[in-house]
Amino acid sequence: KDKRLVKTLIELAKGLGYRVVAEGVETENTLSLISRWGCTEAQGYLITKPLSAALLTQWLEKGGFRP
C-alpha cells in the first residue's frame, strides 16, 4: 500500500508540473524505485550526511553523489 501511495503521489505531482524531491533516501533500492517512478531528485543519508556550507562546496567540487 505504501509503495502504491508514493508512486501515485509522484505521478500526481509531476502531472501538475511540480518538482518532486524525495527526502530521507537511505538505500540504493529506494533510490532505484523512486527513480523508476519518475522522481528525479532526492536527498538523504545515501547521498550524503548533513554538511556545512564549506563541506558541501568541497563535496560538490569533488563530484558530489555518484550512484
PyMOL Python script that loads the backbone (N, CA, C, O; Angstrom):
from pymol import cmd

cmd.read_pdbstr("""\
ATOM      1  N   LYS A   1       0.814  -1.195   0.000  1.00  0.00           N
ATOM      2  CA  LYS A   1       0.000   0.000   0.000  1.00  0.00           C
ATOM      3  C   LYS A   1       0.859   1.261   0.000  1.00  0.00           C
ATOM      4  O   LYS A   1       0.591   2.202  -0.748  1.00  0.00           O
ATOM      5  N   ASP A   2       1.890   1.277   0.841  1.00  0.00           N
ATOM      6  CA  ASP A   2       2.732   2.472   0.936  1.00  0.00           C
ATOM      7  C   ASP A   2       3.411   2.778  -0.392  1.00  0.00           C
ATOM      8  O   ASP A   2       3.475   3.936  -0.806  1.00  0.00           O
ATOM      9  N   LYS A   3       3.918   1.745  -1.059  1.00  0.00           N
ATOM     10  CA  LYS A   3       4.590   1.948  -2.346  1.00  0.00           C
ATOM     11  C   LYS A   3       3.622   2.511  -3.375  1.00  0.00           C
ATOM     12  O   LYS A   3       3.964   3.422  -4.129  1.00  0.00           O
ATOM     13  N   ARG A   4       2.412   1.966  -3.400  1.00  0.00           N
ATOM     14  CA  ARG A   4       1.400   2.452  -4.339  1.00  0.00           C
ATOM     15  C   ARG A   4       1.081   3.921  -4.090  1.00  0.00           C
ATOM     16  O   ARG A   4       0.920   4.695  -5.034  1.00  0.00           O
ATOM     17  N   LEU A   5       0.992   4.297  -2.835  1.00  0.00           N
ATOM     18  CA  LEU A   5       0.697   5.676  -2.474  1.00  0.00           C
ATOM     19  C   LEU A   5       1.817   6.614  -2.921  1.00  0.00           C
ATOM     20  O   LEU A   5       1.551   7.662  -3.510  1.00  0.00           O
ATOM     21  N   VAL A   6       3.051   6.247  -2.646  1.00  0.00           N
ATOM     22  CA  VAL A   6       4.190   7.087  -3.024  1.00  0.00           C
ATOM     23  C   VAL A   6       4.256   7.223  -4.548  1.00  0.00           C
ATOM     24  O   VAL A   6       4.454   8.322  -5.065  1.00  0.00           O
ATOM     25  N   LYS A   7       4.093   6.121  -5.255  1.00  0.00           N
ATOM     26  CA  LYS A   7       4.116   6.159  -6.721  1.00  0.00           C
ATOM     27  C   LYS A   7       3.018   7.090  -7.257  1.00  0.00           C
ATOM     28  O   LYS A   7       3.265   7.895  -8.156  1.00  0.00           O
ATOM     29  N   THR A   8       1.832   6.976  -6.711  1.00  0.00           N
ATOM     30  CA  THR A   8       0.714   7.814  -7.143  1.00  0.00           C
ATOM     31  C   THR A   8       0.980   9.287  -6.852  1.00  0.00           C
ATOM     32  O   THR A   8       0.686  10.143  -7.686  1.00  0.00           O
ATOM     33  N   LEU A   9       1.532   9.591  -5.683  1.00  0.00           N
ATOM     34  CA  LEU A   9       1.836  10.978  -5.337  1.00  0.00           C
ATOM     35  C   LEU A   9       2.903  11.574  -6.254  1.00  0.00           C
ATOM     36  O   LEU A   9       2.809  12.739  -6.641  1.00  0.00           O
ATOM     37  N   ILE A  10       3.911  10.785  -6.599  1.00  0.00           N
ATOM     38  CA  ILE A  10       4.937  11.253  -7.530  1.00  0.00           C
ATOM     39  C   ILE A  10       4.304  11.547  -8.882  1.00  0.00           C
ATOM     40  O   ILE A  10       4.557  12.599  -9.469  1.00  0.00           O
ATOM     41  N   GLU A  11       3.485  10.628  -9.380  1.00  0.00           N
ATOM     42  CA  GLU A  11       2.827  10.819 -10.673  1.00  0.00           C
ATOM     43  C   GLU A  11       1.919  12.049 -10.664  1.00  0.00           C
ATOM     44  O   GLU A  11       1.912  12.825 -11.620  1.00  0.00           O
ATOM     45  N   LEU A  12       1.156  12.225  -9.591  1.00  0.00           N
ATOM     46  CA  LEU A  12       0.253  13.360  -9.474  1.00  0.00           C
ATOM     47  C   LEU A  12       1.031  14.680  -9.474  1.00  0.00           C
ATOM     48  O   LEU A  12       0.703  15.604 -10.218  1.00  0.00           O
ATOM     49  N   ALA A  13       2.045  14.753  -8.645  1.00  0.00           N
ATOM     50  CA  ALA A  13       2.841  15.979  -8.546  1.00  0.00           C
ATOM     51  C   ALA A  13       3.513  16.306  -9.881  1.00  0.00           C
ATOM     52  O   ALA A  13       3.493  17.455 -10.320  1.00  0.00           O
ATOM     53  N   LYS A  14       4.103  15.304 -10.521  1.00  0.00           N
ATOM     54  CA  LYS A  14       4.742  15.527 -11.822  1.00  0.00           C
ATOM     55  C   LYS A  14       3.703  15.979 -12.852  1.00  0.00           C
ATOM     56  O   LYS A  14       3.971  16.872 -13.656  1.00  0.00           O
ATOM     57  N   GLY A  15       2.531  15.368 -12.826  1.00  0.00           N
ATOM     58  CA  GLY A  15       1.463  15.724 -13.744  1.00  0.00           C
ATOM     59  C   GLY A  15       0.984  17.158 -13.568  1.00  0.00           C
ATOM     60  O   GLY A  15       0.525  17.787 -14.522  1.00  0.00           O
ATOM     61  N   LEU A  16       1.090  17.670 -12.355  1.00  0.00           N
ATOM     62  CA  LEU A  16       0.701  19.049 -12.070  1.00  0.00           C
ATOM     63  C   LEU A  16       1.851  20.029 -12.296  1.00  0.00           C
ATOM     64  O   LEU A  16       1.700  21.233 -12.091  1.00  0.00           O
ATOM     65  N   GLY A  17       2.996  19.505 -12.721  1.00  0.00           N
ATOM     66  CA  GLY A  17       4.141  20.365 -13.012  1.00  0.00           C
ATOM     67  C   GLY A  17       5.004  20.712 -11.827  1.00  0.00           C
ATOM     68  O   GLY A  17       5.828  21.624 -11.905  1.00  0.00           O
ATOM     69  N   TYR A  18       4.831  20.000 -10.727  1.00  0.00           N
ATOM     70  CA  TYR A  18       5.651  20.259  -9.550  1.00  0.00           C
ATOM     71  C   TYR A  18       6.993  19.548  -9.642  1.00  0.00           C
ATOM     72  O   TYR A  18       7.125  18.504 -10.281  1.00  0.00           O
ATOM     73  N   ARG A  19       7.966  20.132  -8.999  1.00  0.00           N
ATOM     74  CA  ARG A  19       9.273  19.498  -8.830  1.00  0.00           C
ATOM     75  C   ARG A  19       9.130  18.530  -7.656  1.00  0.00           C
ATOM     76  O   ARG A  19       8.637  18.917  -6.596  1.00  0.00           O
ATOM     77  N   VAL A  20       9.553  17.286  -7.831  1.00  0.00           N
ATOM     78  CA  VAL A  20       9.409  16.269  -6.793  1.00  0.00           C
ATOM     79  C   VAL A  20      10.784  15.929  -6.224  1.00  0.00           C
ATOM     80  O   VAL A  20      11.685  15.513  -6.953  1.00  0.00           O
ATOM     81  N   VAL A  21      10.930  16.110  -4.922  1.00  0.00           N
ATOM     82  CA  VAL A  21      12.175  15.771  -4.237  1.00  0.00           C
ATOM     83  C   VAL A  21      11.845  14.750  -3.149  1.00  0.00           C
ATOM     84  O   VAL A  21      11.060  15.036  -2.245  1.00  0.00           O
ATOM     85  N   ALA A  22      12.433  13.582  -3.235  1.00  0.00           N
ATOM     86  CA  ALA A  22      12.236  12.553  -2.211  1.00  0.00           C
ATOM     87  C   ALA A  22      13.201  12.832  -1.063  1.00  0.00           C
ATOM     88  O   ALA A  22      14.397  13.029  -1.280  1.00  0.00           O
ATOM     89  N   GLU A  23      12.684  12.848   0.133  1.00  0.00           N
ATOM     90  CA  GLU A  23      13.509  13.084   1.320  1.00  0.00           C
ATOM     91  C   GLU A  23      13.681  11.787   2.097  1.00  0.00           C
ATOM     92  O   GLU A  23      12.801  10.926   2.098  1.00  0.00           O
ATOM     93  N   GLY A  24      14.814  11.661   2.749  1.00  0.00           N
ATOM     94  CA  GLY A  24      15.052  10.508   3.607  1.00  0.00           C
ATOM     95  C   GLY A  24      15.474   9.253   2.862  1.00  0.00           C
ATOM     96  O   GLY A  24      15.258   8.143   3.347  1.00  0.00           O
ATOM     97  N   VAL A  25      16.074   9.418   1.687  1.00  0.00           N
ATOM     98  CA  VAL A  25      16.511   8.259   0.906  1.00  0.00           C
ATOM     99  C   VAL A  25      17.765   7.675   1.560  1.00  0.00           C
ATOM    100  O   VAL A  25      18.785   8.350   1.690  1.00  0.00           O
ATOM    101  N   GLU A  26      17.667   6.413   1.965  1.00  0.00           N
ATOM    102  CA  GLU A  26      18.771   5.791   2.689  1.00  0.00           C
ATOM    103  C   GLU A  26      19.326   4.540   2.024  1.00  0.00           C
ATOM    104  O   GLU A  26      20.383   4.054   2.424  1.00  0.00           O
ATOM    105  N   THR A  27      18.634   4.006   1.014  1.00  0.00           N
ATOM    106  CA  THR A  27      19.129   2.780   0.368  1.00  0.00           C
ATOM    107  C   THR A  27      19.107   2.917  -1.147  1.00  0.00           C
ATOM    108  O   THR A  27      18.328   3.689  -1.705  1.00  0.00           O
ATOM    109  N   GLU A  28      19.971   2.157  -1.796  1.00  0.00           N
ATOM    110  CA  GLU A  28      20.004   2.111  -3.268  1.00  0.00           C
ATOM    111  C   GLU A  28      18.672   1.613  -3.811  1.00  0.00           C
ATOM    112  O   GLU A  28      18.204   2.087  -4.846  1.00  0.00           O
ATOM    113  N   ASN A  29      18.061   0.659  -3.115  1.00  0.00           N
ATOM    114  CA  ASN A  29      16.787   0.111  -3.548  1.00  0.00           C
ATOM    115  C   ASN A  29      15.708   1.193  -3.603  1.00  0.00           C
ATOM    116  O   ASN A  29      14.950   1.273  -4.570  1.00  0.00           O
ATOM    117  N   THR A  30      15.646   2.014  -2.573  1.00  0.00           N
ATOM    118  CA  THR A  30      14.676   3.101  -2.546  1.00  0.00           C
ATOM    119  C   THR A  30      14.946   4.098  -3.662  1.00  0.00           C
ATOM    120  O   THR A  30      14.014   4.532  -4.340  1.00  0.00           O
ATOM    121  N   LEU A  31      16.187   4.461  -3.861  1.00  0.00           N
ATOM    122  CA  LEU A  31      16.550   5.404  -4.917  1.00  0.00           C
ATOM    123  C   LEU A  31      16.167   4.850  -6.290  1.00  0.00           C
ATOM    124  O   LEU A  31      15.625   5.572  -7.127  1.00  0.00           O
ATOM    125  N   SER A  32      16.445   3.592  -6.512  1.00  0.00           N
ATOM    126  CA  SER A  32      16.104   2.953  -7.779  1.00  0.00           C
ATOM    127  C   SER A  32      14.595   2.954  -8.011  1.00  0.00           C
ATOM    128  O   SER A  32      14.121   3.259  -9.106  1.00  0.00           O
ATOM    129  N   LEU A  33      13.863   2.613  -6.979  1.00  0.00           N
ATOM    130  CA  LEU A  33      12.403   2.540  -7.077  1.00  0.00           C
ATOM    131  C   LEU A  33      11.791   3.897  -7.391  1.00  0.00           C
ATOM    132  O   LEU A  33      10.991   4.007  -8.319  1.00  0.00           O
ATOM    133  N   ILE A  34      12.146   4.920  -6.646  1.00  0.00           N
ATOM    134  CA  ILE A  34      11.553   6.228  -6.894  1.00  0.00           C
ATOM    135  C   ILE A  34      12.011   6.808  -8.230  1.00  0.00           C
ATOM    136  O   ILE A  34      11.275   7.566  -8.862  1.00  0.00           O
ATOM    137  N   SER A  35      13.213   6.461  -8.659  1.00  0.00           N
ATOM    138  CA  SER A  35      13.695   6.901  -9.971  1.00  0.00           C
ATOM    139  C   SER A  35      12.844   6.299 -11.085  1.00  0.00           C
ATOM    140  O   SER A  35      12.485   6.990 -12.039  1.00  0.00           O
ATOM    141  N   ARG A  36      12.524   5.025 -10.964  1.00  0.00           N
ATOM    142  CA  ARG A  36      11.659   4.372 -11.963  1.00  0.00           C
ATOM    143  C   ARG A  36      10.281   5.014 -12.006  1.00  0.00           C
ATOM    144  O   ARG A  36       9.630   5.032 -13.051  1.00  0.00           O
ATOM    145  N   TRP A  37       9.844   5.533 -10.884  1.00  0.00           N
ATOM    146  CA  TRP A  37       8.530   6.166 -10.807  1.00  0.00           C
ATOM    147  C   TRP A  37       8.543   7.613 -11.269  1.00  0.00           C
ATOM    148  O   TRP A  37       7.494   8.255 -11.296  1.00  0.00           O
ATOM    149  N   GLY A  38       9.712   8.145 -11.636  1.00  0.00           N
ATOM    150  CA  GLY A  38       9.784   9.496 -12.179  1.00  0.00           C
ATOM    151  C   GLY A  38      10.322  10.564 -11.260  1.00  0.00           C
ATOM    152  O   GLY A  38      10.365  11.734 -11.641  1.00  0.00           O
ATOM    153  N   CYS A  39      10.730  10.204 -10.069  1.00  0.00           N
ATOM    154  CA  CYS A  39      11.310  11.176  -9.148  1.00  0.00           C
ATOM    155  C   CYS A  39      12.778  11.370  -9.545  1.00  0.00           C
ATOM    156  O   CYS A  39      13.556  10.416  -9.544  1.00  0.00           O
ATOM    157  N   THR A  40      13.148  12.597  -9.882  1.00  0.00           N
ATOM    158  CA  THR A  40      14.493  12.849 -10.389  1.00  0.00           C
ATOM    159  C   THR A  40      15.411  13.531  -9.387  1.00  0.00           C
ATOM    160  O   THR A  40      16.583  13.769  -9.681  1.00  0.00           O
ATOM    161  N   GLU A  41      14.888  13.847  -8.206  1.00  0.00           N
ATOM    162  CA  GLU A  41      15.709  14.489  -7.182  1.00  0.00           C
ATOM    163  C   GLU A  41      15.465  13.807  -5.843  1.00  0.00           C
ATOM    164  O   GLU A  41      14.344  13.413  -5.519  1.00  0.00           O
ATOM    165  N   ALA A  42      16.546  13.678  -5.072  1.00  0.00           N
ATOM    166  CA  ALA A  42      16.422  13.016  -3.775  1.00  0.00           C
ATOM    167  C   ALA A  42      17.469  13.573  -2.819  1.00  0.00           C
ATOM    168  O   ALA A  42      18.488  14.127  -3.229  1.00  0.00           O
ATOM    169  N   GLN A  43      17.189  13.410  -1.555  1.00  0.00           N
ATOM    170  CA  GLN A  43      18.168  13.748  -0.527  1.00  0.00           C
ATOM    171  C   GLN A  43      18.046  12.732   0.588  1.00  0.00           C
ATOM    172  O   GLN A  43      16.990  12.134   0.790  1.00  0.00           O
ATOM    173  N   GLY A  44      19.123  12.547   1.300  1.00  0.00           N
ATOM    174  CA  GLY A  44      19.116  11.604   2.404  1.00  0.00           C
ATOM    175  C   GLY A  44      20.512  11.076   2.662  1.00  0.00           C
ATOM    176  O   GLY A  44      21.462  11.426   1.962  1.00  0.00           O
ATOM    177  N   TYR A  45      20.627  10.238   3.663  1.00  0.00           N
ATOM    178  CA  TYR A  45      21.936   9.727   4.072  1.00  0.00           C
ATOM    179  C   TYR A  45      22.614   8.871   3.011  1.00  0.00           C
ATOM    180  O   TYR A  45      23.835   8.722   3.043  1.00  0.00           O
ATOM    181  N   LEU A  46      21.866   8.308   2.079  1.00  0.00           N
ATOM    182  CA  LEU A  46      22.504   7.577   0.975  1.00  0.00           C
ATOM    183  C   LEU A  46      23.370   8.526   0.155  1.00  0.00           C
ATOM    184  O   LEU A  46      24.447   8.151  -0.310  1.00  0.00           O
ATOM    185  N   ILE A  47      22.897   9.748  -0.016  1.00  0.00           N
ATOM    186  CA  ILE A  47      23.596  10.722  -0.848  1.00  0.00           C
ATOM    187  C   ILE A  47      24.721  11.376  -0.060  1.00  0.00           C
ATOM    188  O   ILE A  47      25.870  11.378  -0.503  1.00  0.00           O
ATOM    189  N   THR A  48      24.407  11.920   1.084  1.00  0.00           N
ATOM    190  CA  THR A  48      25.417  12.454   1.999  1.00  0.00           C
ATOM    191  C   THR A  48      24.772  12.810   3.324  1.00  0.00           C
ATOM    192  O   THR A  48      23.574  13.089   3.388  1.00  0.00           O
ATOM    193  N   LYS A  49      25.558  12.800   4.364  1.00  0.00           N
ATOM    194  CA  LYS A  49      25.081  13.270   5.665  1.00  0.00           C
ATOM    195  C   LYS A  49      24.949  14.800   5.588  1.00  0.00           C
ATOM    196  O   LYS A  49      25.464  15.406   4.649  1.00  0.00           O
ATOM    197  N   PRO A  50      24.275  15.429   6.547  1.00  0.00           N
ATOM    198  CA  PRO A  50      24.198  16.887   6.541  1.00  0.00           C
ATOM    199  C   PRO A  50      25.595  17.506   6.572  1.00  0.00           C
ATOM    200  O   PRO A  50      26.470  17.054   7.309  1.00  0.00           O
ATOM    201  N   LEU A  51      25.788  18.543   5.761  1.00  0.00           N
ATOM    202  CA  LEU A  51      27.096  19.182   5.644  1.00  0.00           C
ATOM    203  C   LEU A  51      26.987  20.684   5.864  1.00  0.00           C
ATOM    204  O   LEU A  51      25.966  21.302   5.562  1.00  0.00           O
ATOM    205  N   SER A  52      28.064  21.258   6.399  1.00  0.00           N
ATOM    206  CA  SER A  52      28.138  22.721   6.484  1.00  0.00           C
ATOM    207  C   SER A  52      28.309  23.265   5.068  1.00  0.00           C
ATOM    208  O   SER A  52      28.591  22.501   4.145  1.00  0.00           O
ATOM    209  N   ALA A  53      28.143  24.556   4.889  1.00  0.00           N
ATOM    210  CA  ALA A  53      28.287  25.164   3.562  1.00  0.00           C
ATOM    211  C   ALA A  53      29.680  24.893   2.986  1.00  0.00           C
ATOM    212  O   ALA A  53      29.812  24.580   1.803  1.00  0.00           O
ATOM    213  N   ALA A  54      30.700  25.013   3.807  1.00  0.00           N
ATOM    214  CA  ALA A  54      32.071  24.793   3.330  1.00  0.00           C
ATOM    215  C   ALA A  54      32.285  23.345   2.904  1.00  0.00           C
ATOM    216  O   ALA A  54      32.875  23.084   1.856  1.00  0.00           O
ATOM    217  N   LEU A  55      31.807  22.408   3.712  1.00  0.00           N
ATOM    218  CA  LEU A  55      31.968  20.994   3.358  1.00  0.00           C
ATOM    219  C   LEU A  55      31.118  20.618   2.150  1.00  0.00           C
ATOM    220  O   LEU A  55      31.519  19.774   1.348  1.00  0.00           O
ATOM    221  N   LEU A  56      29.943  21.239   2.013  1.00  0.00           N
ATOM    222  CA  LEU A  56      29.103  20.999   0.841  1.00  0.00           C
ATOM    223  C   LEU A  56      29.821  21.450  -0.427  1.00  0.00           C
ATOM    224  O   LEU A  56      29.799  20.754  -1.442  1.00  0.00           O
ATOM    225  N   THR A  57      30.451  22.610  -0.364  1.00  0.00           N
ATOM    226  CA  THR A  57      31.200  23.114  -1.511  1.00  0.00           C
ATOM    227  C   THR A  57      32.307  22.137  -1.896  1.00  0.00           C
ATOM    228  O   THR A  57      32.480  21.834  -3.076  1.00  0.00           O
ATOM    229  N   GLN A  58      33.048  21.646  -0.923  1.00  0.00           N
ATOM    230  CA  GLN A  58      34.119  20.676  -1.183  1.00  0.00           C
ATOM    231  C   GLN A  58      33.546  19.400  -1.787  1.00  0.00           C
ATOM    232  O   GLN A  58      34.101  18.860  -2.744  1.00  0.00           O
ATOM    233  N   TRP A  59      32.453  18.926  -1.239  1.00  0.00           N
ATOM    234  CA  TRP A  59      31.814  17.696  -1.710  1.00  0.00           C
ATOM    235  C   TRP A  59      31.394  17.844  -3.168  1.00  0.00           C
ATOM    236  O   TRP A  59      31.620  16.950  -3.983  1.00  0.00           O
ATOM    237  N   LEU A  60      30.782  18.980  -3.487  1.00  0.00           N
ATOM    238  CA  LEU A  60      30.353  19.229  -4.863  1.00  0.00           C
ATOM    239  C   LEU A  60      31.534  19.346  -5.811  1.00  0.00           C
ATOM    240  O   LEU A  60      31.481  18.845  -6.934  1.00  0.00           O
ATOM    241  N   GLU A  61      32.599  20.004  -5.369  1.00  0.00           N
ATOM    242  CA  GLU A  61      33.803  20.152  -6.200  1.00  0.00           C
ATOM    243  C   GLU A  61      34.442  18.798  -6.501  1.00  0.00           C
ATOM    244  O   GLU A  61      35.081  18.629  -7.540  1.00  0.00           O
ATOM    245  N   LYS A  62      34.272  17.846  -5.604  1.00  0.00           N
ATOM    246  CA  LYS A  62      34.822  16.502  -5.812  1.00  0.00           C
ATOM    247  C   LYS A  62      33.891  15.628  -6.635  1.00  0.00           C
ATOM    248  O   LYS A  62      34.205  14.467  -6.898  1.00  0.00           O
ATOM    249  N   GLY A  63      32.741  16.173  -7.049  1.00  0.00           N
ATOM    250  CA  GLY A  63      31.843  15.415  -7.902  1.00  0.00           C
ATOM    251  C   GLY A  63      30.521  15.051  -7.267  1.00  0.00           C
ATOM    252  O   GLY A  63      29.648  14.512  -7.947  1.00  0.00           O
ATOM    253  N   GLY A  64      30.340  15.329  -5.977  1.00  0.00           N
ATOM    254  CA  GLY A  64      29.068  15.044  -5.327  1.00  0.00           C
ATOM    255  C   GLY A  64      28.746  13.566  -5.290  1.00  0.00           C
ATOM    256  O   GLY A  64      29.631  12.720  -5.166  1.00  0.00           O
ATOM    257  N   PHE A  65      27.464  13.273  -5.401  1.00  0.00           N
ATOM    258  CA  PHE A  65      26.963  11.898  -5.299  1.00  0.00           C
ATOM    259  C   PHE A  65      27.209  11.142  -6.602  1.00  0.00           C
ATOM    260  O   PHE A  65      26.969  11.656  -7.695  1.00  0.00           O
ATOM    261  N   ARG A  66      27.684   9.937  -6.463  1.00  0.00           N
ATOM    262  CA  ARG A  66      27.890   9.049  -7.614  1.00  0.00           C
ATOM    263  C   ARG A  66      27.272   7.697  -7.271  1.00  0.00           C
ATOM    264  O   ARG A  66      27.831   6.929  -6.489  1.00  0.00           O
ATOM    265  N   PRO A  67      26.094   7.410  -7.873  1.00  0.00           N
ATOM    266  CA  PRO A  67      25.429   6.129  -7.539  1.00  0.00           C
ATOM    267  C   PRO A  67      26.224   4.912  -7.966  1.00  0.00           C
ATOM    268  O   PRO A  67      25.788   3.782  -7.749  1.00  0.00           O
TER     269      PRO A  67
END
""", "prot")
cmd.dss("prot")
cmd.show_as("cartoon", "prot")
cmd.util.cbc("prot")
cmd.orient("prot")
